């Protein structure tokens, strides 16, 4: 993944269960602390609803820009 719809540095794709299959959410942040805070909040939201969330990808967009 090299394109996302925001300008944050860090991005995570989170897969979770729905009634008819799976869907995705994301977490993002400019700092590691901000990113981890958002990641925990998103995961906890889906854990509370018994949606079995899984982080499927984490990227550092700043690192990708150097390639």
Secondary structure by P-SEA (a helix, b strand, c coil): cccccccccbbbbbbbbccccccccccccccaaaaaaaaaaaaaaaaaacccccccccccaaaaaac
